[in-house]
């Protein structure tokens, strides 16, 4: 008959149970802290939807407002690739996004999007927010994955231009 496994000594069972209990408690506390932090961060970056406001804008004014918001969004997206340092694009985008979402929320509140005759207008605003979400993903990916390489390339160009041979043809 083989000897019992010394790691499973029954005398130490209460200590093993306590160690597992402490481990589970620490992991649970850590996960809760992360979840609460992320929830607060998202809540801070995403303004609440406002209730319908008076006076209600005309259909045309709402459509023009959505078009203006789209132009601002697209203009800011185009700036992403020209921002230096590129690795900081995500923070710049998040600052813009928060202000832009507040303006979107204000505009939606004045447009009575829940009325039946404005379903196509509601779709415009829904798509506008969807595009903004995709641009946010793009900004974060650009800063995290491409930004460092772009910054290094700009640095290499700068160093190469300082070389005395750069002035000769």
N, C-alpha and C positions, 0 to 999 in steps of 0.2 A: 504494500500500500504506500502511496506517495505521501509526502509531508504536506500539510495544508499551506496554502499560499500565505507567506508572512505579511503581505500587503493587506490581506483581508482579516487580520487579527480582530476577533470580536471585541476585544478590550477597547479598541480604538473606534468602534462604530459611532458612538456619540460625537466624537470629534470630527469624523468624516461628515456626519449629518450636519453638524454646525458649520463646517467649512463650506459645504454645498449651499446651506441656507444663506450664509454671508455672501457667497459668490452670486447667488440669484438675486439677493437684495441689492447688491452693488450694481449689477448689470441692469436691473429694473430701474433703479434710481437714475443711472446714466441715460438709459433710453428715454425715460420720462423727461429728463432735462433737455435732451436734444429735441424731442417732439415739441415741448413747450417753446423752446427757442425758435424753432422753425415756424411754428404757428404764429408767434408774435411778429416775427420778421415779415412773413407773408401778409399778415394783417396790416402792418405798418406801410407796406408798399402797395397795397391794394385798397383804395378808398371804397367805402360802402356805396351801394346804389342809393340814390336819393329818391324820395317820393315825387310824384308829379307836381310840378310847380306852375303857378299862374304868372303871367299870362302864357298860354300855349302858343308856341310859334307856328307859323304856317308850314305846310308841307314843303314848300320851296325853301323857306328859311332853314328848315331842318336838314334838307338835302344839301344845301350850300354849306351849312355848318359841318356836316359829315365830310364833305369834300375838302373843306379847310383842314379839318383834323387829319384826313388822309394825306394831304400835302405836307403838313408838319411832320407826320410820321415818316413819310418817304424821304423827306429832306434830311431828317436826323439819321435815318438808316444809311443814306449815302455818305454822311460824315464819318461813319464808322471806320471805313478803310483809310481815311486820311488822318485819323486821330493818332497822336503820338504822345506817350508810348502806347502802342497797340494793346499791350497786356492790361491796360487800365480801361479799356473800352466798356467792359461790363458795368463798372461802377458809374461811368458817365451815362450809360444807357438807362440804368436803374433810376438815376436822379431825374432824367428826362421823362421816363415812363410814369413815375409817380405823379408828376405835374400834369402830364398828358391825360392820364386816367381820370384825374379830378375834372379836367375840362370836358372829357367825354361824358362823365357822370352828370355834370351840370347841363350839358347839351341834351342828353337823354331825358332829364327831368323836365325840360321845357318843351319836349316834343310829343308828349302823350303817346308813346310808342305802343301802349297796350290797346289803343282803340282799333276797331276792326278795319277801318279804312286806311290804316297805316302799317299794314303787315309787311309790305315790301320795304318800307322805310326801316322797320324794325330789323329786317333781314340785313339791310345795309349796315346798320350799327353792330349787329352781331358779327358780321364778316369783318368789319373794321377791327373789332376787338380780337377776333381770331388771328388776323394778320399781325396785330401788335404782339400777341403771345408768341407767334412764330419768330418775329423779329427779336424778341427778348431771348429766345433760345439761340438764335443766330449770334447775337452779341456776346452771350456767355461762351459759346463754343469758339467764336473768333478770338476772344481774349484769352481763353484757356489753351486752345490748341494751335492757333495760327499766330496769335499775337507775339509770342516770344520769337518765333522765326522771322516775323516781319520786323520786329525791333532789331534783331541781329543783322538782318539784311540792310536796314537803314544805317546801322553802325558800320558795316563793311563798306558801304558806299561812301560814307563820311570819311573813313580812314583812307580809302583809295583816292578820294579827291584831294586829300592833303599831301599826297605823294607828289614830289616835284615833276615826275614824268607825266602826270595827268595834264599839265599845261602844254605839253609838246604834242605835235601831230606827226 
